[in-house]
């Protein structure tokens, strides 16, 4: 039976041409006809190309005299052949290989199947590598080669989903006949019409499938700008939640269950197994800090020739195997030693080339046996003293260097503070002596670490190699701006927040500190340097100012001050002062050589320029001469 592949087209000539040509490029066993609906396109070039394609018999073209939108275009095409299934393809999608044969196979698998959708990079019911993200193509892949990988990894596999949506949706004719046409009216736009259709279909007994063996590429937002698309999507989501009260909880349950995950991971495993780069496994704790930084930098240094995975603890005997590359979602969990055989088998299938132990805190003891079980060489880096001290840092209970006592002293320490795995000091050092001696290479970032560890394992060869570091930027001088007292909106709280945001946006060398409490919390945002001290005793304020060493003390009052005791303390400190030209400030700061007055309603940019100039951090040419009053 012939299937209509429906492509509604409005704008975006280059993408629409690529979409249609990608459908024409690949032969299918399933008979199909491309039905393009030109929805009163405003692009003459696109209209001309579509008409030429129709004249050559490559497509069937329906031209709408008036723009009807996505739902109207689909309904017009659906009425052309009322006995055929449809595949609705967005005009900014690209398809490859035998995509239609696979979708049609899933659609025909059960009589109650209503719709089927594939994996996509963006905008569908399931994304890859990550769902809910606008994914880039993995390095070295085209949409076609990635689709072939999906076909191999998940051949014939599908999974039930609450609905279908996105750049490609197969709709069976019995479902369309039972549910009726696509309807954008209740939603206010074409966004969400596929979801609405599927929810109506579910209420009549139809099910929906994710075709786990099909992947298509989606550019996204061809007919709308990104901002407009986001706004329309949000409105549609709100409308659907009103129409279908169960939708929100259904969607939350779907996200929690994430039925696409096993199929994403199968593709990940195949990609890793077939990668031309060697695969390394870094073993470490989950604390982050300097060890994680070193691992990340090391992985980045060798990324052109090696893929790197991490093995970290989760809780108890659970460990996490992950691929920490940006944009990747691969994570698998194992319980050790129960799942050791499965973990070993997976790493062998991935052709693991080498392991590197960075730390063992929180990990089951079984991780020490992995190199032998897998049959791979390994290295060790001594980030601290974990091979000789179960406390890792040669530290006493009160946080001081222990002096490295004899076995009796270490045994007493472990009696009070047991280490992991329940080992005594002799067994602990024995286990790690075996690990270190079996390593191809043992690295230490300093000679001191190497020498301390060598005292316990004198036959061990340790290579001293400082951690490689990326070149650090020169740390620039930052102007420290301090406000005093209980900061409320009338005292300038909102002004301070706005100036901090402006400084972050313009990358200005300013930090903002409130010596005192604030009347409401301000949202913390990345890149904004803002902090508060909290309550203080009035008598302590001079000492606090001295400790802060401010470049500028700032009074951004938004109402006329009658006096201000905190200004008296600021004057005594000798620091530069910037204040609103309002209330008592002009008369009290008159004649002060390091004081500047600014209109109380100055913009954040104007305030910040004066703050910088007052600290002599910018040239005088940036002074707001027209609006700033100098005392």
N, C-alpha and C positions, 0 to 999 in steps of 0.2 A: 504494500500500500504506500502511495506517495505521501510524503510529509511536506508541509509548507514551512519553509524557513523564512520567518517574517522579520524584516529589518526596517523599523520606523526611522526615518531620516528627517532631520530639520536643519541642523547646522553642522559645520566641521567637515568640509569636503575632503581633506587629506585622510582623516581617520575613517570616514565613511567608505572611501575607495579602498583603503587597506582592509577594512572589515569584509566588504563584499568580495574582493579579490581573494582573500584568504579562504572564504567559503568555496569559491570556484576552483581554487588551486588543487584541492584534494578530492580524489574520487571516493565515493562511498558505495557500499553494497546496497544501502537503503535508498530507494528512489526519492528524490526531493526536488522541489521547485523553490527558487528564491523569489519571494514576494517583497518588493521594496515599496514602502509607502512614503512618498515625498509629501511631508506635511506642510505644504505651502512654504517651502524653503525660501529664505530670503537671499540665498547665495546662487547667483546665475551660473557660476562655474559648475557647482554641484548638480543643479538641475540639468544642465547641458550634458554632463557626463552620464547621468542616470538615463536620460532619453536615448543617448547613443547606445548604452548597454542594452536597453530594452529593444531597440531596433535590430540589434545583432542577435537577439534571442537569448542573451545571457541571463536576463532577469525579467520578471513580470513587474511592471511599474504601475502603481496606483498613485495618481496625483490628486491631492486634496486642494480644492480651490481656496479654502479658508483653513487657517491653522486650528486643528482640533486637539492637539496634544497627544502624548504617548498612548493613553488609554483609547482615545478615539481612533488613532492609527491602527492599533492592534485589533480593535473591534471591526474596523473596515476590512482588514486583511482576513480576519477570521470568517467573515461572511462570504469570501470569494469561493471557497470550496468547503461546503458545510459537512463533508464526510471525512475530512483529513485532520490528523493531529497537527499541532503547531509547535515550532521551536521559535521562541521570541528572542532575537539577538539584538543587543544594543549596538548602535552604529559605531561605537568606539571600542568594540571588542575585536579580538583576533583569534581565529580558530585554526586548528591544525590536525593533520593525520585523519584517522577514522573516527573523529569525535562524534559524528552523528550516529554511526552504527552502534557505538557504545551506549550513548544516551537512549537510543531507541530500544536497545536490548533490555536496559533497566526498566524502561516504561512498560514494556510488554511482559515483564516478569510476573505481575499479579494484576488481577482484574480491578482491584481497588486502588491502584496507583493513579493519583491525579496529576502530579507534577514531578519533574526530576530536574535537579540543577547540578552543575559541576563545581569543582574547586576553581578558584580564581585568585589572582593576586590582590584583588580589591573589590569591595562592593557586593560580594555574594554572601551566601549563607555560610560558607567556610572558605577561609583564606589560606594561603601558603606563602612563606613558611609559618606565618602567624595569623590566626583569625583576628578580625577586628582591626587590622592594620592595613595601611597602604604599602604593600610590599614591593620591593624592587626585585627584578629577576636575579636569582643567584648567579654569582660570577661564573662565567663560562657557559651559560645556558641561554638558549632562545626559548620562546614560548613553545615552539614545536618540540625541541629536544626535552624540555621539562615535561610536556604532555606524554611523550613516550616513556619517560621514567615513571610517571603515574600509572600508565598502562601496565608496565611490568611489575611495579611494586604492589598494586592493588587490583590486579586483573579480575574483572567480574564482580568486584566488591561494591556494596552499597550499604547505606545505613539510614534508618528513618530519622527524619527531622520534622520540626513543627510546621515548617513552611518552606517554600522556595522563593528566592528573589535574586536579583543581581543581573549581570550582563548576559546571561543565557539561561532560559527556562523552557523546558519541554512541557507542553500542556496536552494531555490526552483529550480527544474530542468528547468521549463520554462525560468527562469531568466538566468540560466547558458547557456542554448541553445542559447538565444538571444544575450548574451554579449560575450560569448567565454571563453576560459580558463583563469586561473590566469596567470599573466605575470609579472615577476620580472625584465625583461630586461630594461625598461625605468627607473627603480628606482635604479638599480645598486646592489640591494640585495633583500632578501625576506621581509625585513621590509617594511611595507606599501602596500603589495600586496592586502590585503583585502580592504583597503581604495580605492585603484585604481580600483578594481573590482566594488565596490559599486558606485563609481562616474561614471563609464561607464554605470552601470545598470540604474542609475538615468537619464542619458541622453537618454535612450531608453524607459523611462516611468515607471520604477519600483520604488517602495517605500521601505523604510526600517523601521523596528519597534524595539523598546526596549521592551522586555517582562518584565513588571514591577513586575511580580509574580514569577520570577525565579532568584535564586542566585547560583553562583558557586565559588569555591575557586581556586585561581591561584597563584602558587609559583613564576613564573616569571623568564625569562632569563635562562631556563634550558640548552639551546644549546650555549649560549654566556655568557661571564662574564658581570657584571653590566656595567663596563666602555665601553666595546665593544658594548653592547646593546644600550647604550645611544648614542654613536657615530653613529651607523647605523640608529637609529631612527631619529636623527637630519638630516642625509643625505637624508633619505626617505622623510621627511617633506619638505625639500627644493625642491626635485625633483617633488613631487606632486603639490606644489605651482606653479612650472613652467608649468607642464602639464595641470593644471586646474586653471586658473587665479582667478576664483571665489572662490576657496577653502578656502583661508585665511579669506575672509570676511564671508563666510558661517560658518566657524568654530568659528569665533568671535561672530557671532550672536547666534550660538548654546550655546556657553558658557554664553553669556549674558542672554539668555532666560532660560537656565538650566531646560529643561522640566522634568528631572529626579527628581528634588528637591521635588515635592509634594509626590512622592512615597517613597523617602528616609525618609521623615518626618513621613509618616504613619507607617513605620517600627519602627522609633524612638519612636513614641507614644505608640506602642504596647509593645516595650521593657520596657519602663518606667512604663507602667501600670501593667506589669506582673513581675516587679523586686521584689525580696524578701526584698529589702531594703526600708525603709521609704523614702518618697519624701518630701523634704523641699524646700521652695521658699524664697530666699533672695531678698529683695527689696532695691535698692540703686540708687545713681546717676551714671552717666557714666564717671566721671572724673578720675577714677583709684585712684592712690595715696594710702594713708594709709588705707582707707576704703576697697578698692579692695584687698589690701594685706591681711587684716584681714579676709575678706570673703574667699579668696583662702586658707588661712591657716586653717580656721575653717572647710571648706569643706574637706580639706585633712585629718584633724584629725578624722572626722566622716565617711570617705568614705567607711569603711568596713561595716557600718550599715545603711548609708543614701545616697541617691542620692540628689544632690543639683542643683536647677535651679535658674537663675537670672532673675529678672524683672528690666529693666533699661529704661530710656527715650531715644528716638531717636531724634525727633524734634516735636515741636507743641504738638499735642495730641497723637502722635505715641509712642508706647512702644515696647520693644523687649523682648520676652521670649526666653531664651537660656539655653542650657545645656553645661556648660563651661568645661566639662571634656576634657582632651587632647585626640585628635583623633576623637572627636565627632563633628558633623556638624549641630545639631538641632538648628534651629532659626525660630521663628514665630513672626509676627508683628500684632499688634492690634492698633486700634484707640479708645481711651477712652474719654468719656463714651459710644460712639456709639457701640463699640464691647464688652462691658462689659459682656453681657450675653454669648457671644461666649467664651470669656476668662474664665469665671466662669465655663462654661460647660466643657471646655477642662481640667481644673485643677481638677474638680471633677472626670472626667473619669480617670485621672491619679492617683487618690486616694491620692491627696495632704494631708499630715498629719499635716503640721505646716508652718506658715510664720514667717519671721524674718525681721523687718524693720531696715535697717541700715541708710538710708537717703531718702529724698523725692525730692531733688533738680531736677528740670526739669521734674518731673513726673506730670501727671494730678491729680487733687484732688481726682478723683474717685478711686485711689489706696487705699485710706484710708477706703473705703467701702468693699474692697475685702474679708477680713476675715469673716465679717458677711454674705456676699452673698454666700461664699463658705461653711461656717460653720466649720471653723477650728480655733484652738487656734493660738496665735502668741506671739512673743517676740519683744522687742525693745532694740537697743543699742544706747547709746548717744555718738556718735563719735564727736559731737560738740554741739552747743546750739540751734539746729534747732527747738526744741519744744517751746522755749521762745523768739527766735530772728529770724525774717525773713531774716536777713543778715547772720545768722548762727554763726558768730564769735564774737558777741558783739563788733563790730568794727565801728568806725566813718568813715566819708568820707575820712579823711586823714590817715587812717590805724592805728588808735590808739584805745585802750580800751575805750569804751563809758562810763564806770562807771555805767552802768545799771540804766538809769534815770527812772522816773515814767512814767505813761501811757501817759502823755502829751508830754514828751520828746521823747518817742518811736513813738508817732503819728507824731511828727514833722519830725523825721528821715524818716519815711515811706512816708511822703509827698514829700520829696526830692528824696528818693530812694525807690520806691514801691517794695514790695516783690512779690513773685509769687502768683497766684490765685486771686489777687486784694483784699485780706483781710486786714482789719484794725488790729491793735495789739490785741484788745480784741477778735475778731473773730478767729484770728490765734491761740492764746493761748487756746481758748475754743476748737478748733478742735483738737489740739494736747493733751490737757488735757483729752479729751474723748478717744483718741487713747491710751495714756499711761495708763490710768486707766483700760482700757479693756484688757491690755496685761497680759499674765501669769507672765512674768518676764520682768523687765526693768534693763538693765545692764549699768554701767558706768565704764570706764577704770581707773578712779581716784576718790578719795574722793572729790576733788575740784569740779569736774563736777557734782557729785551727790548732793553736798550741794547747788550749785548755782541753779540747776533746782528745788530742793526741796523748795526753797524760794517761788517759784511761784505755786507749787503744793504740799503743806505741807502734804496732805494725801497720797502722793505717796510713795511707798516703792521701793527704788532703791538698787540694789545689786552691790557693788563695786567689780569689777573683772578685774584686768589688762589683757590686751590682751595677749593670749598665743603666744609665739614666739619660732620658731625653734632655736636650739643652734647655736649661731654665731661663726664662726671661728675666731681665734685670728688674728687681723689685723697685717700683717707683714710689716716691714719697707720697703719702696720703695725708690730706688735710683733715685733722680731727676736729669735728664740730660738736660742741657740747651745749645742750640746753639744761636749765636748772629748774628744780622744783616739780610740783605736781602738774604734769602736762595734760591739759584738757583741750578740747577744740577751741575754746575762747583764748587759751594761752598759745595756740598754734600747733596742736597735735596733727591736724589734717595737713597743715602746711609742711610740717616735717616729713610726713609720709609721702606727700607729693614730691618734695625735693629729693628724697631718697630714691624714688622711682625715676625721676628725671636724671639724677646722677648715674643710675645704673644704665638707663637707656642711652645716655651720651658717653658712657665710659669715663666719667669724670673721677679724678682722684679724691673722693670725698667719703668720709665715714661719719655716721650720725650716732650720737650717744646721748641718752637722756639720764642725767643724774637726778633720779627721783622716779616716782611711779607714773604710769599713764592711766587715764580714766577708762580706756577700753583697749583690748588687745588689737594690734595691727597684724594683718595677714603676712606671714613670712613668704618671701618670694626669692627665687634664685637670683643671685647677683646684686641684691640690695643689702648694703652694709648698714644695719640699724640694730641698736641694742639698748637695753634699759638697765639701770642699776637697781631700781626699786627704792623703797623707803629708806630714809637715813635720818639720823639725829641732826638737828640744825647746827649744833656745835661742831659736827664732823665735816660740814660742807667745805671749809677751806682746805682741810687735809685731802678730801676726795678730789677736789679740783687739782691740787698739786700732784696727786697720784695719776690723774688722767692726762695731765700735761696737754691741755687743749690748745689748738692753734687759734680757734675762734670760739668765743662764748656767744650764743645766739639767743635772742629774745624775739620770736616771731609772733608776738601777741596780735590778736585779731580784734581786741576791744581796747579802749583807752585805759592804761594802767594809771593808778593814782600815785604809786610810789615805787614799789618793788624792792624788798629787802635783799632778794637774791642778786639784784643788780649791784648793790653795795659790795657784796662779796666778790662779784665778778670784777668790779673796778679795783678792788684791793689785790686781785690776783696778778694784774699786769697784762693779762691776755688781751688780744684784739677782741672787740665787741661789735656785733652787728645786731641792730634792733629795728623794730617797726618805728616809723616816723609818726608816732601816735601817742597820745596821753603824756605821761611824765617823761618819757624817754628823751625827747629832743632837749628839754631844759636840763635834765640831769647829765646828759652826755655832752653838753655844749663845751667846747674847748678841749675835749679829750682827744689826744693825738692819734689814738688807735681805734676810734669808734666810727662806725658808718651807720647812717640811717637810710632805711629803704621804705618806700610806700607800703603800707600794711597789706595792700591788695596786689602786690607784685606777683608776677608769674613764677612758677618753680624755677624756670630757667634764669630769670633775672635774679632771684635770691641766690641761686648757686653761683652765678658769675661773681656776685659781690663777695660771697663767702670765700671763694678761691682767691680773689684779688686781695681781700683783707689779710689772708695768710701769705701774701706775696708769692702765690703759686701760678699766676697767669700774668701776662703782660698788661700794662695799664690801658692799652688800646681797647680792651674788652670791657672797660668800665661803662656802666649805664649812665652816662653823663646827663641824659635828658630826663631821667626819672629818679636818680639817686641824689639825695641831699647829703653833702659832706659837711661834717661839723668842724 
